[in-house]
Amino acid sequence: MKLNERFIIFHADDEAMLVAQGGEDFSGLVRGSEAFGDILELLKEDTSEEALIAAMADRYDAPVEVLTKDIRDALAKLRDIGAIVD
């Protein structure tokens, strides 16, 4: 899976924003935490859910179960708006 190239990532302070450039059913802005921004950055390259979980576990001191749930929730929302290409 990979981030759809029609979406752009912006970072401001401790917040990440994802913006659709057009041509998608979704038109708007998605805001999230710095960790959400890390997920988006990892999705710039083709990756798997397992690789995302491993990369985030290296970056954050959190239980793997919590990271897994948060990543799955983020991926579901990104899929809903067409921001991920599988």
N, C-alpha and C positions, 0 to 999 in steps of 0.2 A: 504494500500500500504506500501511497505517496500523496503529498499535498497537491491538490488541483492547481495547475499553474495560473488559473484565472483568479486566484486569491493572493493577496499581498499581506505580509506580516509587518506590523509596526510595533516598536517598543517605546514606551514612555515611562520613565521612572521605574516603578516596580509592577508595571502593567503591560500586558500584551494585547494587541488588537489585530483582528483579522478582517480584511475588507475584500468584498467581491468586486472584481473589476468590471463585470458585466457579462452578459451572455449566459447567466445562470438564473435559475428560478429564484434564488435567494438574492436579495439586494439589501445590503445593510452592513452593520458592523457587529462583530462579536468581540466582547471584552473579557479578559481573563487575567489570572495571576501570572507572576513570573514563571511559575512551574508550567502553566498552560503554554506560555511562550516557549519554554524549553521543548515541550512536546511538539509544537508547531515547527520549531527549527529542526528537530530530528526528522520530521516528516518531509523536509525538503528533499531528502534522499529516500529511495525505495527502502522500506524497512518492514519489519513484522511487529506484531503486538509483543511478542516475547523479547525482541531486541529493544523495544521502547521501554518495557518494564526493567530490563537489565540496565539500560543507560540511565534511567531515572533513579534506580536504586543506588547507582554509583554517585549520583549528584546529591541525593537527599537522604537524610537520616530519618527514614520512616519505615514502618513495617511493610513488607512486600505485599501483604493482603490489602493494605490501605492504598498503596501505589497502584496495584492492579485494578482495584475498583475505580479509582479516580481516572486512570488512563482509559479504561473501558467506557466510562461515562463520557469522557471527552471525545473519544472516537465515535461513539454513537451520535453525539450531537453534531460532530463534524460531518459524518455520513448523511445525517438528516438534511443538511444544507448543501450537500454536494461538494464539500471541500476536500474530500478524499477520493482518490482514484485507486480502486483495488486492482 
